[in-house]
Amino acid sequence: MTEQAHQQRLIEACIRGDRSAQNQLYNEHKYKMMGVCLRYAKNRAEAEDILQDGFFKVFCDLKQFSGTGPLGAWIRRVIVNTALMHVRKHKNKLFPSIELEKVEYTQASDEDLFSRFRMQALVKMIQQLPDGYRMVFNMYVIEGYSHKEIAEQLNISESTSKSQLSRAKMTLRGMLEKQLTI
């Protein structure tokens, strides 16, 4: 059986409510999706909540999957959207008003600093970022959203998105430099 045929049978079984198929789909994707959740959450418990809510939505909306792309990519999108919904509940705490002109820029290369650390250590640092910084950083750097898309998703201005990203990078850079001196 081809991978595509397997995927289609699994989807159909999940839509019918087959618990073993749902368990199989969950087990096939839970580790990668937990990694996504960890980047958006403050801690593991919050990430687990997002993961569970996200998979609940996956199973409720699976009949909407068009099959035009990989199922994993569709699941990832649902999980990211679930994380963003979680963020929207706490929006007023996330994005203090910051003028873009007051944001400082440094010339050190982000790639040079980020390449020195394993992904797990970086995820822990990302989790330590203030909520607004963490959301924008994840959406822009990891998920590939534009500032316009981030602004629309989080109901903020593009300049707020840009300043939050800049401050997130500065904060991460400081954390990384501190780790390098230890």
N, C-alpha and C positions, 0 to 999 in steps of 0.2 A: 504494500500500500504506500502510495506517495505521501509526502509530508502534507501536501495540500489536501489530499483526500482524508488523511487522518484528522487534520485541523477541522475540516468541514463536518465530519462525523462527530467529533467532539463538541463542536458548537451546537449541532442539532440535538445531541443528547442533553446538553446543558439547558437548552431552551425548553426541552420537554420536562425539565426538572429532575433529571437523573442525577442523584446525589454523588454517585461514584465518578461520573464524568465531571461534575463541578469540582469535586475534590482533586481530580487529576489536573484540570485546568489551573486550579489554584496552586497546586504543587509545582507545576511547570513554570509558573511565573512569579511566585511569591518572593523569591530571593532578589531578583532584579527589581521588582516593584518596591520591596522594602528599602532597597538602596535609594530609590527615588524619594520615598517617604522620609527617610532619615535626613535627606538634604533640606527638606522643607520644615521638619519638626524641630522643636527645641530639645527633645530627648526621645529615647526609645519608646517609652509608653505612648507619647503623643504620635509617634510614627506608626505604632501598631494600630492605634485608633484610626488614623487616616487610611492605613492599608485595609482594615476591615470595612470601613465605610466605602472605600473605593471598590473593593471586590463585590460588595453588595450591589453597588451601582452597575458594575460589569455584568453581573448575572441578571439584573433587572432589564438592562438595555442591550443585551447581547443580540437580540433579534434585529437591532439597528445596525449591527456590523455589516458593512457592504461586501466584505471579502475582497476588495480591490487591492488591499495592502496586507502586510503581515498582521496577524492577530495581536502579537506582542506590542506592536506600535500603537494599535488602537487601545489596548489595555493601558499602556503607559499614558496615553492622552487622558483617559478616564481618571487614572490615579492622580495625575498632575492637576486636573480640574478639581478633583476632590480636595486636594491639598490647598488649592487656591480658594475654594469655598470655605475651608477651615480658616484661612487667613482673613477673608472678608468679614467674618464674624467679629474679628478683633481689629478691624482697620484703623480705628481712631488712635489706637496705641502704636500702630506700625509706622506711620509716616509723618513725623514732625515736619513742620514747614521749614525748609532750608533753601536759601538762595543759592543758585548754581554758581554765581560769581564768587561766592565765598569759599567754595570747595578748593582745597589745595591739591595740586598735582605733583607727583614725583616722577623722576625719569627711570627708576629701576624697572627692569622688565619683569612683568608678572610671571611670564613663562619660566624665567630663570628660577624664581623662588618656588613656584608651584612644582616644578619638576624635581625638586629635592626631597619631596615627601611622598610617602605612600598615600593612596587614595583614602584609606581608612582614617589616617591622621588628619587629612584635609577635611573630610566629612565632619569629624569632631570639632574642628575649628569653625567650619561653616555653621554648625549647630550653635556655637557660642555667639554668633553675630546677633545684633538686635534684629527683631522680627522683620522689619521693613527692609533692611539691608539684605537679609538672608533670602527673602522672597525674590527681590529684584535680581540679586546675584544668580540664583538658581535659574530663574526664567531667562535671563540674558545670556549668561556664560554657558550654562549646561544644557538648557532646553532650546536655546537658539531663537527666542522671541526677540522681536525688535522693540525699541523703546515705545513706539506707538502701540504695539500690541499689548505690552505690559501695562501701559497707561489705561488702555481700554479694559483689560482684564481686572485690574485692581482699582479702577475708578480714581486714578490719580493723574496728574499732568505728566507730560513727557519729560519736562525739566526735573520734576521730582524723581522720576525713574532714573534719569541720568545722574542726579546728585546722590541718590541712594546707592547706585552701582559704584560710583567713585568712592564714596565713603566705605562701602563694603570692601572694595579692593585695598583701600588704605588700611583698614582695620585688619584684614587678613595679612597684608604685607607686614604690619607690625607684629602680629602673632607669629608669623613665619620667621621674621628676623630675630625675635626673642627666642624662639626654639633653636635657631642656628647658633646662638651665642651660649646656649646651655651645654 
